[in-house]
Amino acid sequence: MRLIGIIASIIVAVLIWQGISFYHAITDHPEQLEEKAIARAESEAVVKNVDKAIQYHGTSHAYVVLQGTDKNGDEVYVFVPNKDQPLVSKKVEEGVSAEIVKQKLADDFSPKEIIAIKPGIEVNQEKKQVLVWEATFIDTDDRYTFAYYYFSNGDYWRSRSIKQS
C-alpha cells in the first residue's frame, strides 16, 4: 500500500512539473523571445548590434530573425530557432531585398493588400532548410495567402491560401 502512495506522489509531482513547464512555454511574450534570441546571438558572437527582431513561424519551426551587424560591420540576418538548434546567419547582400520581393509579388499575384514581407526558413521536400522571404497578403479572391520566394535570388517557390470566413 505504501508503494502505491509513493508511485502516486511521483506521478503527481511529474504532472505538476510538466504543467508548470508548459505554462511557462506558452506564456513567453514576444519581447522575452526576442531578448533571449538577442542574448544567444550575441553570446555566440554571431551579431554585434541588433536593429530589428522579427518573429517567424514556419511550417516546421519558429524563429526570431534578427537584423543587424556582425563583428566585421557587415549587415546580417540571424535566424535564431526557438529550440536547441544551430543559428543560421546570412549576410544581407547574399540575398534579395524585401522591396524586390514586393515587386515580384505585385507582378505574380496583384494582391489587394500586403500584410507583411519577412525573412524566414522553411524545409523543402528533401528535408533541407531553405532561406525564404514570406509574403503575407490578401489575394484577389479575398484569401489570406502566404507566398514564398527564395532569399538568394527572389525566385518564386510556392504559396498557400486560406479562405477567410
Secondary structure as GFF3:
##gff-version 3
##sequence-region A 1 165
A	DSSP	alpha_helix	2	26	.	.	.	ID=ss1
A	DSSP	alpha_helix	30	43	.	.	.	ID=ss2
A	DSSP	beta_strand	49	57	.	.	.	ID=ss3
A	DSSP	beta_strand	62	69	.	.	.	ID=ss4
A	DSSP	beta_strand	75	81	.	.	.	ID=ss5
A	DSSP	beta_strand	88	91	.	.	.	ID=ss6
A	DSSP	three_ten_helix	92	94	.	.	.	ID=ss7
A	DSSP	alpha_helix	98	109	.	.	.	ID=ss8
A	DSSP	beta_strand	113	123	.	.	.	ID=ss9
A	DSSP	beta_strand	129	138	.	.	.	ID=ss10
A	DSSP	beta_strand	143	150	.	.	.	ID=ss11
A	DSSP	beta_strand	156	163	.	.	.	ID=ss12
###
